[in-house]
Amino acid sequence: MKHDVTPEIQKSEQEWRNLLGPERYRVLREAGTEAPFTGKLLQLKDDGTYVCGGCGQALFTADAKFDSHCGWPSFTHPEEQENVRLLDDSSHGMQRIEVRCKRCDSHLGHVFDDGPGPAGTRYCINSASLDFEPSKPA
């Protein structure tokens, strides 16, 4: 999938394959989706920050995470809106909004308008697209 915005971090497809491994490559670079209720971060409730699995960019904080019962980690909002890019996605016969890391252009998941809180957004994100950095003790 090509976009008209050049990401800060650029690698060849072989470099991405070597860095990510098969499953993460499929999700992050080929806009794949992990099976619902299988992601390693789905049930995580620790304090910390969820970062891009491709480049380490901070994306979501633990306080924005909620249990949407959809099978993937869900967040009400990104840590910084500038860290993600939203794109129209009409694949699979649906009209959705894709969420990508702005720094490395990796696919993260999709955002929907059925979430809690004032904005009503649900960022439905693949565990395979994220790493977790726990908060440091005070």
N, C-alpha and C positions, 0 to 999 in steps of 0.2 A: 504494500500500500504506500503510495507516494503522496507527499504533501508539499505545499508551496512554502513551508517554513523549514529552514535548515536548523537542525538541532545543534546544540553546543557540543555534544559528544557524538562523534561519528566513528564507526568501525565498519570493516568489511563484514559481509555475512559470515565468512569463515571465522573471523575474530569473535563475533557474537556467539556462534555455535560453540566454539572452544570455551568461552567464558561462562555460558549459561547452562550447557547440557541440554539434552533433547526436550524434556518437558517444559522447562522454563523458556527455551528458545521458541517452542511452538506457541506458548501463550504470549510472551513479550514481543516477539518479532513477527509472528504470523497471525496475531490477533486471535489465538485460540482461547478456549475456555476449559478450565479444569472441571471435572465432574462435581456436581453439587454435594455438599456435606463431606468432602474428602480433604479439604485444604487444612494444612497444619496450623494456620492462624485463625481459623473460624472460631474456636472456643476460647482463644487467649483473652484473658481479662487483665493482664498486667499493665502497669503504667509505663508509658514510653511512646516512641514514635515509630510509625510504619514508614519505611523508606522504599524507594524504587529498587527492585531486585536487579535492574540493569546498571544503574549508575549511583545509587545511594542517595539520591535527592530526597529530602524530607517531603512526605506527601500528606500523611494523616496522623493525628494524635489519638492516643487511647481514649481521651475524653469525648471524642467525636464518634466513637464506635458504638453501635447498638445492635441488638439481636433482632434482625428482621425476619428470621425463620425462612430465608430464601435459599440458604445453602452456601452462601459466600459471605465473607466479611463485609459489613455494611457500615458506612460512615455518613454523618449528616453534612459534612463539609470538609474540604481539604484544609491542611494547616495554613497554606497560603494559596490563594486562587491562582497566583502567577506561576505556581509550580506545576500546574496541569493545563492541558489543552483539551478543549471539547470540540468534537467533530461530528457532523451528521453521519449516521451509519444506516444504510438501507439494505445491509446484507441479511441473508436468511429470511427474506420476505417480510421483514419488520422495519419500522422506522424507530431508530433509537439514537441516543447520543453517546458516542464513544468517549472514554476518558483515556488520555495518553500523558505520559511524563513529558513535560515541556523540555527538559534538558536532553534526553536521549531518544525521544519519540517512541518509547516502548508502550505497547498496549497494556492497559491496566484493568479495564472493565467497562462498565456503562453507568450512567447516572439516570435516575428516574425521578418522577415528581410525586412519589407516593411515600415519602419519608416523614419522620416526625419533626417537630419544631417549627419555628417561624418560616424558614425557607421551604420546608416540605420536600427536601431532596434526599435521595438515597443513592449514595455512591456505592455501587455493587462491584466489588473489586476481587479479582482472583488472588488467592493466597500465594500462588506460584509467581505472581508479579511483585510480591513484597518481601522485604526482610523486616525484622523487628529489632529495634534498639531500645532496650529497657532504660528507664530513667535511672539516673545515678542517685544513690542515697544522699540525703542532705547532711 
